[in-house]
């Protein structure tokens, strides 16, 4: 009888220790999850700048090398091509607009690229949040 009681006590001791280790590990896991949730995601927002398009009729208005920083004074006349846009500078080449930057069109919740907004405005000859003006060739 004495051996049975010792075995029961020994088994229960091991069970309690196992339960304690399990609860301790679970508590640490929950603490780590809270720490991860508490971390804030940092998002870098780049400011839009005004860029002037200097391309010809054979150039693509989505070619960033055809733009210079600053407003254009030539945005008069027939709406044949892009004159100026609002876009952030390309992080790898700050002297050109970033055509891959995302912008959310008015009335939409889906972001699209600067290049796609330029193409849309150029085909419709209608300004949007990216293309602010047109000019003749």
N, C-alpha and C positions, 0 to 999 in steps of 0.2 A: 504494500500500500504506500509505503514511504517512497519507493522508487517511482511509482505512478505520479504522485504529487510533485516530485522533483522534475519529472519529464513534462508534466503539464506546465509547471512554472517556467521551465527552460524554454518550452515551445512558445508560451505566451510572451516571454521576454524577447525572443527573437522576432515574434510577430509585431510587438510594440516598437522595437527598434526599426524594423522594416517599414512600418507605417510612418514613423517619425522621419526617416530618411526620405520617403516618398513625398510626404507633405512639405518638407523643407525644400526639396527640389522643385516641387510645383509652385511654392511661394516665390522662389527665385525666378522661375520662368515667368510668372505673372508680373513680377517687378520689372524684368527686362522688357516685357511687352509694353508696359506703361512708359518706360524710358524711351522706347522707340517711337511710340505714339506721341510723346511729348516733344520730340525733336521737330523743329519747324523746317519745312522745305524752303530753301532760299531760291528765289527766282530773280534773275537779273532782267530788268526791263530796260531796253535800249530806247533812247529818245529818237523820235523821227526828226529828220532834217529835210530841208528843201533841196532838191537836186534838179538841175537843168539838163534836158536831153539835147544833144548836139548831133544826132545821127542824120543820115540822108535817107532817101527813099529806098535804098538798097540795104540799109542797116535794120537790125531788129531792136525795137524799143525795150526788149528785155535783156539786152547786152549791157552789163554794168559799166563796161569801159567807155561807153558813149555818153556818160553822165559826168557832170562836174558839180561840185558843191556850191550851193547858192541859188537864189532866184534868177530867172531869166527875164530880160526886158523885151524879148521877142515873141511873146505870147499873144500876138494880134493876128487877125485875118482868118482865113479858112481853116477849119478843123481837119487837117489832113494827117497829123501825127501828134504824138505826145510832145508837150512842151516842158512841163515840170511835174515832179512827183514828190510825195512825202514818204520817206523810208529811212530806216536806221542805217548807219554805216556798216559795212562789212567788217567784222572783227579781225579778219586776216588781211584786209586791205581797206583801211579807213578812208581812202580817197575815192571809194566806189560804194554805191548803195548795195545793201544786202538783198538780193533778189529772192533768197530762200527764207527770209524772215516771214513770220506769220502775222496776218492781220485778220480781224473778224469783220466781215462786211456788215453794213447797217441792215438790221432786220434778220440777221442770221446768228446762229450760235456755233456755227462750224468755221473754224479758222481756215484760211487759205493763204497761199504765198503772195508776196508782192508781185512776182512775175505774172501769176495768173490774173491778178487784179489789173495789171497794166494791159495784158492781152484783152481782157474783157472790155475795158474802157476804150482801147484803141479800135476794137472791132465795132463798137456801138457809137463811138465818138461822143460818149457821155462821161463827164467827170464822176469819180467815186472817191472813197476815202484815201486812195493812194494817188490817183491821177487828178491833179487839180486844174490843169489847163492844157490846151492844144495849140498848135501852130501850123502854118503851111510849110511845105517842103522848101 
